[in-house]
Amino acid sequence: MDLAEAFRNYKDKIVDQWVDYTLSTYQASSFFKKERDMFANPVGGNIREALKKLFSLLVKGAGTEQMIPPLEQILKIRSIQEFSPSQAVAPLNAVKHITREILAADKERRHLVSELYDFEFAVDLAILAAFDIYMQCRERLYQTRIQEIKTGTHILTDSRCPSSLQKNKVQDSIPKVESI
C-alpha cells in the first residue's frame, strides 16, 4: 500500500480529528463541535469545510496559491477573534501530528510515516501562507477601525443604540416632581 492510498483510507479520520483539535481552541468548543448545521454554527461549519478542502490540497501537493481560499476561510474568522498570530495558525500544524499518529497506529501502514516529508513540507508552506493571510486580515481590520474613527462612525458602532440614547436624553430632560 502506498501513501496516496493510505490518505484516501484515512482522510475522514484525519480531517475529523483535525477539525476537533481546531475547534477545541475556542472557548465555546463544545457547541462548535456538536452543532453540525452550517447556519446555526457558521464558525464550526466553515472550519470543517475549509479543513476538508485544505487536506485534499495538501495531499495532492498543490501550490500555495490553490491553498489560499480555504486558508482565508479559516483565518478571516480567526483573525477577528481573541487569538494571537501564533494561536490563529497553530491548529494548521496539528495535521502533521494527527497523520503521523494515525499511520503509526496501523501496523500495515506504519512504514509510510517515513514518507510524509512532502506532505509535511506542504503543511509548512500552508502555515506560512496562513500567517500572511492572518496579518492581511488584521491590517484590514485596523484600517477599517481607523476609518471609523476618522469618519465618526465609531460613535454608532461602539456605543449603545442611538434611539436608546435619544430616549434617555428625553427622559432626563423631563422635570421630576418631588413628593412631600
GIDA-V71668 format. One record per residue. N is the residue number from 1. PHI is phi in whole degrees, -180 to 180 (999 if undefined). OMEGA is omega in whole degrees, 0 to 359 (999 if undefined). Layout:
n/phi/omega
N/PHI/OMEGA
N/PHI/OMEGA
This chain:
n/phi/omega
1/999/180
2/-100/185
3/-64/180
4/-61/179
5/-68/177
6/-63/177
7/-62/179
8/-64/182
9/-68/186
10/-108/184
11/-53/183
12/-61/181
13/-66/180
14/-64/182
15/-64/179
16/-61/179
17/-68/179
18/-66/178
19/-62/180
20/-59/179
21/-63/182
22/-62/181
23/-70/179
24/-71/178
25/-79/179
26/-93/178
27/-67/179
28/-95/188
29/-62/181
30/-64/177
31/-67/182
32/-62/180
33/-76/185
34/-79/186
35/-77/183
36/-97/181
37/-72/183
38/-62/182
39/-82/178
40/-77/184
41/-139/183
42/-65/179
43/-65/180
44/-61/180
45/-63/179
46/-67/178
47/-63/179
48/-58/183
49/-62/183
50/-68/181
51/-68/177
52/-64/177
53/-63/182
54/-63/179
55/-61/178
56/-60/179
57/-68/179
58/-64/180
59/-66/179
60/-74/184
61/75/181
62/-64/178
63/-74/182
64/-59/181
65/-59/181
66/-73/181
67/-82/185
68/-60/181
69/-57/179
70/-68/177
71/-65/177
72/-63/180
73/-58/180
74/-79/190
75/-79/173
76/-65/177
77/-75/186
78/-70/182
79/-75/180
80/-97/179
81/-103/186
82/-82/178
83/-108/170
84/-74/179
85/-55/181
86/-67/178
87/-68/182
88/-69/184
89/-98/184
90/-55/181
91/-61/178
92/-66/180
93/-70/184
94/-61/182
95/-63/178
96/-65/182
97/-69/179
98/-62/181
99/-63/179
100/-61/181
101/-63/182
102/-67/180
103/-69/180
104/-68/180
105/-74/180
106/-95/184
107/-60/181
108/-75/184
109/-113/182
110/-56/182
111/-67/181
112/-74/180
113/-57/181
114/-71/181
115/-99/184
116/-84/185
117/-55/182
118/-64/178
119/-62/181
120/-68/176
121/-66/177
122/-63/177
123/-63/179
124/-61/178
125/-65/178
126/-64/179
127/-65/178
128/-63/178
129/-64/179
130/-63/178
131/-62/177
132/-60/180
133/-64/178
134/-57/182
135/-65/177
136/-64/178
137/-64/179
138/-64/178
139/-61/177
140/-62/179
141/-62/180
142/-68/177
143/-64/177
144/-64/179
145/-63/177
146/-63/179
147/-64/177
148/-62/180
149/-68/180
150/-64/183
151/-89/180
152/88/180
153/-70/177
154/-63/178
155/-64/179
156/-76/185
157/-84/185
158/-101/182
159/-107/178
160/-69/181
161/-55/182
162/-58/179
163/-68/177
164/-67/178
165/-63/179
166/-64/179
167/-62/179
168/-65/179
169/-65/179
170/-65/180
171/-66/179
172/-70/183
173/-83/179
174/-78/180
175/-66/180
176/-96/179
177/-95/180
178/-91/178
179/-91/183
180/-93/999
